[in-house]
């Protein structure tokens, strides 16, 4: 795979994949295979350049993948189906919507008591 047709996580922990809740994104994974659309958020040095890399790949009809290491250190790839760069107080944040094989996706559920959460505006995402 060409270097320009992937975004690689070079350092840090494996990405955290969140189930997609947005209605517009739920239809992105539709197709002949049962895949799941997930979202991951990554800090990056230059988010707009990575968005441009995705656009160029899609504009030529090619795929682009996220290349990362899983929890046990094995290299994995997942097709990127949508991307967005946002500014945060910590720098650029890249939002990636990925198309994952439904048999390889594991969800973790937070069972903490919601009464313990602080709902002040500073703590809402």
N, C-alpha and C positions, 0 to 999 in steps of 0.2 A: 504494500500500500504506500502510495506517495506520502511524503512528509506533510504536504499541504492539505491532504485529505484526512487529517486527524488532528485532534487536540489532545495533547498528552499531559497528564498530571505528573510533574517531575518529582515533587517532594510533598510530604505531608501525609496525613491519614487517607485511607480509602474514602471515596465520596459517599455521602449519605443520600440514599434515594428515597424520595417522598412520593406517596401516592398523589396523583393529579386530581385536583378538586374542581378545576376550571372547566366549564362546559365546552368552551371552544377547543380545549386541548384533548378532551376525551375522544374526539373523533379522529385525532391524528394517528392513532394506532390501528385504525380499521384496515382490514385486509383479509386475505385468505388464511392467514395463520393467526392463532390466538396470542397476541402480544399485549403487553401492558405498557402504557405510557407513564413514565415517572419523571420527576423533576429533581435536579440536583443544583446546588448553589456552590460556586467556586470563587475564591478570591483570585484575582489575576492582576498582572502588571498593566496590561493594555486590553481591556475588554472590547473596545470598538474594533481593534485590529482582528480579534478572533471572530467577531461577528462578521466582519468583511471576508474572512477566510471561509466561513460557512456559506455566505452568499455566493462567493465565486464558485465553490464546489457545486452548489445547487443550480446555479445559473448555467453551468455546462452540463447539467444532467447527471452529475456524479454524486455519490454519497460522501458523507463526512462522519467520522466516528470519534467517540471519546475513548482514549486509550488510558487505562488505569490499572493499578494493582488492587486485588480484592483483599479481604481480611487475612487470608493466609499467604499473601504475597504473590499469587499467580496473576499473570497478565491477562487482562480482559479487554474486550472492546464492545461498544454498544453504539448503534446508529443514532446520530443527533438528528432530530426532526424539527426542532425549533430552538431559537437562541435569542437572548436579550442581554444587553449590557446595562447595568445600572450603577450609579455612583452611590457610595456609602461613606460614612465617616472614616472607615478604614481603607478606602480606596475603591478600585473597580471590583464589581461583583458580576460574575457571569452566571446567568440562569440558563440551564440547558434542559430541554425536554428530550428524553431518550425513549427509544422503542426497545423494550427488553422482552426476552423470551419469558412467558408467564411461568414456566417451570423453574426458572432460575431466580425469580424475585422472591425475597423474603421480607415480610413487613414486621416491624417492631411496633408494639402498641404501648403507649404510655398509660399506665394504670394509676398514676398519681391522682390524688384527690384534687378536684378543680377548686375546692374552697381554699386551698393553700396558695393559689395563684394571685398575684397582685395585678389588678386590672387598671392600674394607673396608666395614663397615656404614654409615659416613658417606656412601659414594658410591653406594649402592643406592637405586633409586627404588621 
